[in-house]
Amino acid sequence: MELNENERIDDLEYDNLKIIQNKKGFCFGIDSVLISDFARGIKPNTMGIDLGTGTGIISILLASKTKLSKILGIEKQKDIADMAKRSVELNKLQDKIEIKNIDIKDIIEKKVLEKEKFDFVVTNPPYKKENTGKTNESEYKYISRHETTAKLEDFIKTAKYLLKDRGSMYMVHRPDRLVDIIELMRKYKIEPKKIRFVYSNIEKEPTLILIKGIKNAMPFLKIEKPLIIYNSNGEYTDEIYKIYDKNK
């Protein structure tokens, strides 16, 4: 497969999957791997949507980890969407994944996707509010990390619009936004049902949260046991090796 000047092919270290990434752009992190594992309980033969798919990594992993029938990856940046499409083709997953170059705000405002059609929504949205953190990043990185083109509320409101009744939303985000996430989920009738805190190691504060909500569900929240990424010796924990489907 022909690559652009700044692109490379990386091994996802799972099921022989590969992904195309821009060396100067935002490259995937373990958060994408963890949310794809967190959402692997989605039911067989269901259809979902990946809001802000970026390079398409979550869609690609879910297509391999689950028996979903179809997942749409939504990406506003045209170059990134094109790269994701080529990654789908590289992994021969065109029958399960479709990448669409769409602004998520247009999903509701212009009705570019059908309402209440999807069984699940998965998303790894930008973590940082606009005008916070580094501002000297490339445009690709800045848009991927900051709420410039769509805010947290846009992702949750759009999920509510797209989900069927009792459909599931899966999100990875930062712990400092947890109150905002719960408040917005309830505002849009997505009831938080499961939360898991992710720690780089047991001695530090959590760096990520994984959260599942269900549209129009009754209140009942389960806090799962912490997910620890590294042991004290700096190696992955057994659970992380298991997520990567590797033996120590």
BELPE-V573393 format. One record per residue. N is the residue number from 1. RES is the residue in three letters. D_LAST is the distance of its C-alpha to the last C-alpha in whole Angstrom. Layout:
BEGIN
[[N/RES/D_LAST] [N/RES/D_LAST]]
END
This chain:
BEGIN
[[1/MET/32] [2/GLU/35] [3/LEU/33] [4/ASN/36] [5/GLU/36] [6/ASN/33] [7/GLU/31] [8/ARG/28] [9/ILE/25] [10/ASP/21] [11/ASP/18] [12/LEU/17] [13/GLU/14] [14/TYR/14] [15/ASP/16] [16/ASN/18] [17/LEU/20] [18/LYS/22] [19/ILE/24] [20/ILE/27] [21/GLN/27] [22/ASN/30] [23/LYS/29] [24/LYS/32] [25/GLY/32] [26/PHE/29] [27/CYS/26] [28/PHE/23] [29/GLY/21] [30/ILE/18] [31/ASP/21] [32/SER/22] [33/VAL/18] [34/LEU/18] [35/ILE/22] [36/SER/21] [37/ASP/19] [38/PHE/21] [39/ALA/24] [40/ARG/22] [41/GLY/24] [42/ILE/27] [43/LYS/30] [44/PRO/30] [45/ASN/33] [46/THR/33] [47/MET/34] [48/GLY/33] [49/ILE/33] [50/ASP/31] [51/LEU/34] [52/GLY/33] [53/THR/30] [54/GLY/30] [55/THR/28] [56/GLY/28] [57/ILE/24] [58/ILE/24] [59/SER/26] [60/ILE/24] [61/LEU/21] [62/LEU/23] [63/ALA/25] [64/SER/22] [65/LYS/20] [66/THR/24] [67/LYS/27] [68/LEU/29] [69/SER/32] [70/LYS/33] [71/ILE/32] [72/LEU/34] [73/GLY/33] [74/ILE/35] [75/GLU/36] [76/LYS/39] [77/GLN/38] [78/LYS/39] [79/ASP/37] [80/ILE/34] [81/ALA/35] [82/ASP/36] [83/MET/33] [84/ALA/31] [85/LYS/33] [86/ARG/32] [87/SER/28] [88/VAL/29] [89/GLU/31] [90/LEU/28] [91/ASN/26] [92/LYS/29] [93/LEU/29] [94/GLN/33] [95/ASP/33] [96/LYS/31] [97/ILE/31] [98/GLU/35] [99/ILE/35] [100/LYS/38] [101/ASN/39] [102/ILE/41] [103/ASP/42] [104/ILE/40] [105/LYS/44] [106/ASP/46] [107/ILE/44] [108/ILE/46] [109/GLU/49] [110/LYS/50] [111/LYS/48] [112/VAL/46] [113/LEU/44] [114/GLU/45] [115/LYS/45] [116/GLU/43] [117/LYS/41] [118/PHE/38] [119/ASP/35] [120/PHE/33] [121/VAL/33] [122/VAL/29] [123/THR/30] [124/ASN/28] [125/PRO/32] [126/PRO/33] [127/TYR/32] [128/LYS/35] [129/LYS/38] [130/GLU/41] [131/ASN/42] [132/THR/39] [133/GLY/37] [134/LYS/37] [135/THR/40] [136/ASN/39] [137/GLU/36] [138/SER/37] [139/GLU/39] [140/TYR/35] [141/LYS/33] [142/TYR/36] [143/ILE/37] [144/SER/33] [145/ARG/33] [146/HIS/36] [147/GLU/38] [148/THR/41] [149/THR/41] [150/ALA/40] [151/LYS/40] [152/LEU/38] [153/GLU/41] [154/ASP/41] [155/PHE/37] [156/ILE/38] [157/LYS/42] [158/THR/41] [159/ALA/38] [160/LYS/41] [161/TYR/43] [162/LEU/40] [163/LEU/39] [164/LYS/41] [165/ASP/42] [166/ARG/39] [167/GLY/36] [168/SER/33] [169/MET/32] [170/TYR/29] [171/MET/28] [172/VAL/26] [173/HIS/28] [174/ARG/29] [175/PRO/30] [176/ASP/33] [177/ARG/34] [178/LEU/33] [179/VAL/37] [180/ASP/38] [181/ILE/36] [182/ILE/37] [183/GLU/40] [184/LEU/40] [185/MET/38] [186/ARG/41] [187/LYS/44] [188/TYR/43] [189/LYS/42] [190/ILE/39] [191/GLU/38] [192/PRO/34] [193/LYS/33] [194/LYS/29] [195/ILE/27] [196/ARG/24] [197/PHE/24] [198/VAL/21] [199/TYR/20] [200/SER/18] [201/ASN/18] [202/ILE/20] [203/GLU/23] [204/LYS/24] [205/GLU/26] [206/PRO/24] [207/THR/24] [208/LEU/24] [209/ILE/26] [210/LEU/25] [211/ILE/28] [212/LYS/29] [213/GLY/33] [214/ILE/35] [215/LYS/39] [216/ASN/42] [217/ALA/40] [218/MET/41] [219/PRO/40] [220/PHE/37] [221/LEU/34] [222/LYS/30] [223/ILE/28] [224/GLU/24] [225/LYS/22] [226/PRO/21] [227/LEU/18] [228/ILE/16] [229/ILE/14] [230/TYR/13] [231/ASN/13] [232/SER/16] [233/ASN/14] [234/GLY/13] [235/GLU/10] [236/TYR/9] [237/THR/9] [238/ASP/8] [239/GLU/11] [240/ILE/10] [241/TYR/7] [242/LYS/9] [243/ILE/12] [244/TYR/11] [245/ASP/10] [246/LYS/7] [247/ASN/4] [248/LYS/0]]
END
